């Protein structure tokens, strides 16, 4: 079994992980997912709280805007599919939401550390991770109260069962915006010095959820932020040494890797602090950088070029917007085939890219411990 697992990667890696590391463990029966994060996993929170995300966002897959900063599904959607659960409704979405199988507290523009600027300045959400945790605690208390008081079974159908909070999977995908804010406001040395505090605040959020009964945690590290095409919208000819072998901003990716190394150390410590918890760290950085570095062989377009929007020289019209350029109205439209692109709008990934990352992380081959998401309830 080990021979084939090593010789053939991809699908058989997941089988090898199951047979060796899974050790015949039964699949987890997660009844719900509670997600915390930023736009990489927001399924409608920022649209519910502020101006809705407009077309063409969501249109290629959902045939309408879906509250997601992508053309289609996000990694959190693929997690839900893998666990055979419905897509998560945003906690802030008050109309038509069903929370029986979890809730999404993620918000586009959210940071781990509390923001000190408004969303109208640079798009940073007021719903930082600490606020998302407060919202969860309020949600849990209120949902449990209503559930226990309900007399008609139909009143309970859209509410989580009180016992499901302990059995649920708690997912995190946040931290990228803390780095982007740092690049804008701090020197590299100052940002590097701030990383321990940022990571400790993420660990504190996990502690709070543990105290609320959470036991299974699935935590993404941060991606190669230096590879986001937005970095090059106003830098057309980078100086020598500015980019790495992938054509990405070298210092930004180095900072992301430093963040991820410290996050890994903190997760190891969390496992001793939370004796009943299963804490899985998922290396999405490696999956994303592999996709970016191998985009041509995968038949994908230049990973540093976005699918949606108008970006010519120093003229930029963001996806879904319009502007007057040289006395002509220009629209930020979608490319014809988003599935060929890595970047959707210069900041966010396409559904195709999200699926690539999901396919290479949900099987456990890039997780620590090396278990698939379907076994993430088992403490290793």
Secondary structure, DSSP 4 states (H G I P E B T S, - for coil): -HHHHHHS-THHHHHHHHHHTSTTPPPP----EEEEESTTT-SSHHHHHSSPPPTTTTHHHHSS--S-SSSS--HHHHHHHHTT-PPPPBTT--SS---TTEEE---TT--SSPP-S-HHHH---S--HHHHHHHHHHHHHHHHHHHHH--SHHHHTTS--TTHHHHSEEEEE--HHHHHHHHHHS-HHHHHHHHHHHHHHHHHHHHHHHHTT--EEEEE----GGG-GGGGSS-SSPPTTSB-TTSSBHHHHHHHHHHHHHHHHHHHHHHHHSTT-EEEEE-HHHHHHHHHHTTTTTTPPPTTSBSSSEEETTEEE-TT-EEEETTEEEE-PPPS-GGG-SBSSSSSB-HHHHHHHHHHHTTSTTEES---GGGTTS--
